[in-house]
Amino acid sequence: MESPHGASPGEGGALSPSPEAVGMLHEMALRDSQQGEEPDLPDEQLRSNDQLQKDEMLAVEAIYGDNLNILGENSVPRYFQVYLFYIFIIFLRKLLLF
């Protein structure tokens, strides 16, 4: 099955982002890093923020399962993509039946 955004089936049947999508995300990250410097935070705060982000990603994975694609788990900033196409079709079908 092909994604409307040009993603293709990858490992385990999960959709992989197109090279254009990955390039666009890298450009956005570069723009963000050039626009301003990050504030200096204590190491404890950085570790705490990192753990909170990991916990949030676990929650997102639990909610979306196979419809989640993590693009940059070890990059800063982290990127992920959620496929909502299927959910919309189910919602649309239910709407049309009523």
N, C-alpha and C positions, 0 to 999 in steps of 0.2 A: 504494500500500500504506500502511496506517495503522499507526503505532506504538502499542504498548500503553500508552504514556505520554502520548498525545495529541499527538505530534509530527506534523507534516504535511510533504509533499514541498515542498522549496523550490527554490532555484536549482540547476540541473544535476541535479535528481532527488534531491539529498541531503535528508535529513530535517531540518526546522527545529524547534527546541524550542517548546513551547507557551508562551503568555504566562504561564501559571501557573508553569511550571518556571523561566522567567527571573526572575519575581518572587521565587520561593523562593530562588534563588541570590543575588539582591541582598539579601534579608533576612538570609541567613546571613553575607554579607560585612559588612553593617552591624553585626551582632551581634559578629562577630570584631573589628572595629575598635573597638567600644565596650568590649570586655572587657579590653583591655590595650594599652599602647603598644608599638610596635616598638622594639627596641634600636637605638641609634645605631651604625651601621656605617660604616667608612671607604668613600669613593667607590670605591676599587679593589675592595673586597669586594662592594659592590653590583653593579658592572659584571660581576664574575666570576660572581656568583649569577645575574644576568640571562642571561648567555651560556650557563651550564649549563642553565637552564630552557629556553632556546630549543633547545639541542641535544637535550634530553630530549623535547621536543615533536616534533622531527624524527624521532626514533626511534619514538615512539608513532604518528606518521603513517605511517611505513614499515611498521609492524606491522599496523595496523588499516585503513589506506587509507580507503575510502569509508564505513566504519563509524565514523568519527571525526568529531565535530562540535565545532569550537572556538567557544565561546560568548563568551569575553572575552579575545581575544588581547592587547589593549592595556590591559586593566583590571588592577587590583591588588586582590586576587589574581586570577590567571588561572583560567578555568574551561573544562573541556572535557567532552564526553560521548561514551562509546563504546557503540555498539549491539552487544550480544552475543546478541541474540535468535536470529539466523541460525545462529551458531556452536552454540548450545545445541540447535537443531533437528537439525543435522547430527550432533551427538554423540548425541542421543537416537535417531535413526534407526539409527546404527551399533550402539548398545546393543541395540535391538530385533531386529536382524538376527542377532545372535550368540546 
